[in-house]
Amino acid sequence: MPKFDTVIKDGTIIDGLRTPRYKGDIGIINGKVASIGGINADTADNVIDAEGKIVAPGVIDLHTHYDSQIYWDPWCSISSWHGVTSVVIGNCGFGFAPCKPEDQERSMLTMTRNEAVPYESMQAGMPWDWETFPEFLDSMDRTPKGVNVLTYMPLNPLMAYVMGLPAAKERGATDAEMAEMTRLMSEGLDAGACGFSAQLQTTAEFEPQRDVDGSLMITNTMQKKDLMAFAGVLRDKGRGFIQCIGASRELTEEMAAVSGRPVIYNVLAALTDQHGTPLGDYRDAIRWLDDCNERGLRIHGQSMSVENDYQYTLEDWNLFDTHEVWRDVLMGTPEERIKKLSDPENRRRIREYCKDGFVSLAFDTDLIIGVTYHPDQADLEGMTIGELAAQRNCDLVDAFLDVSLKDDLKTIFVTSPRPVADEILRDIITSNQAVPGLSDGGAHTKFQTLGRYPTDLLANLIRDRKLTTLEEAHWRLSTYSAMAAGIQDRGFLKEGAPADILVYDLDALHVGEVEKAYDFPAGAWRLVQRPRGYEHILVNGIETFTNGECTGATPGQLLRFGNAD
């Protein structure tokens, strides 16, 4: 009779393979599931009582930006709090390798502008013990991890490394430059990268994520021939996949055709994407994805099921960068922003622009004044900007800016809920090619908490609204996500698989309120939402969280080629 390290006893097992749930035990040896069935608890060093609880595979989060945060937060919270046991980093073409030593500061400033990662935290918390992409992977391998990590090779740092700035933004690559870049990509794939990522826009002037100087990112302006040369590297290797955001359908199809590899397309959602950009008809997107796959183009839609909301201040807000008139006044330090926002001519320009149809999730008549700091403004909390503008008989823009300026840009604004009908959400989360997620974990840390999506899906959409089954939900959260990412050995519960496991009380599962946490290096704060109901979270057979408390264990592994072995 084998001696188990841990036995999870008497749980309701949902294995991630769409198998109907059943009651049973799981025995773990050396970080892997050794047995599923009836197991004598006396044969284990550690027993977890899962009576009345769900036992399911850990969630795989395909869209995160924990590239820097993992160095000071091995568990990549808030994702890990909500049942995530594996993350994919290097999304959207943004990252830190390859990077020459003299470009490190620029790299961090760029990440601050386009993904709102606090610069001071990166400066204090990153070791920068690499230059090349293989060296970055080695650094990631060495650092303690509370989750498993898979990483794309992002195109922006690769192109900047070889072509330099501003050349990479102004022209296509020469033959020699492209030869070197494809060589480096091949080298990165051989070292364990899962593919490449890029932020692409055929109408680049509408891109909300920009460089530190407000200019477009390299991949927004890159030539199609250069993009397809990178896709050709994946075809030559016969492995890897592509993540892209902002690309046209035509360009996405061409990448899939040239590479012969899967493409993760952002984003399949109702109303807006994760940056608040309005989207078209989700039903048309579903039909397009189905048609692509019928034609042999493996394109998955990264689906967004969680309510997309923001809390923000104009002190650090950057997601108006789509619009030049806003971008101009929201560049620079808070002091510089205050000066520009106080200028009558700038105010006039903004008013005129907004009258012409400015559309944003984060700015509308129903935008809520959440927290004020000047004593004269305490009575404004809870009002909408529309209500304040009507009360003062002034323009919406003036109401918005006057409140913020009186608080030295520290006023916290809260976007109003935009609930989506059950039938729409059901269509999205159960569509054939839908891969759940889009947490943006590690990015926009002062604005949003989309890393709560697994808990919201299980508790809100499944338990309460009954939009699909738990079996279907866990297949998508784990197994299907693993398949889309080329993760070969996990995402499901079966004998021989790594023991990335959740034990939770479905009835108790709950997403807490938004809070400020001052837990980043250099005193930086972020928004968080903590869950309730996860009793045990295991990564490679070791508990990382018990009843919501971190154990301090760091059993996570770097998944080179989608596999820890």
Helices and strands as residue ranges (DSSP letters): E 4-13, E 22-29, E 32-37, G 41-43, E 44-49, E 54-57, E 59-61, G 69-71, G 80-82, E 84-89, G 91-93, G 101-103, H 104-115, H 119-125, H 133-142, E 148-151, E 153-154, H 155-163, H 167-170, H 175-191, E 195-199, G 204-206, H 218-221, H 224-237, E 241-245, H 249-259, E 263-268, H 282-294, E 299-303, E 311-312, H 324-329, H 334-342, H 344-355, E 368-371, G 375-380, H 385-392, H 396-406, E 412-414, H 422-429, E 434-436, G 450-452, H 453-455, I 456-464, H 470-474, I 475-480, H 481-485, E 501-504, G 506-508, E 510-517, G 521-523, E 526-532, E 534-539, E 542-546, E 549-550
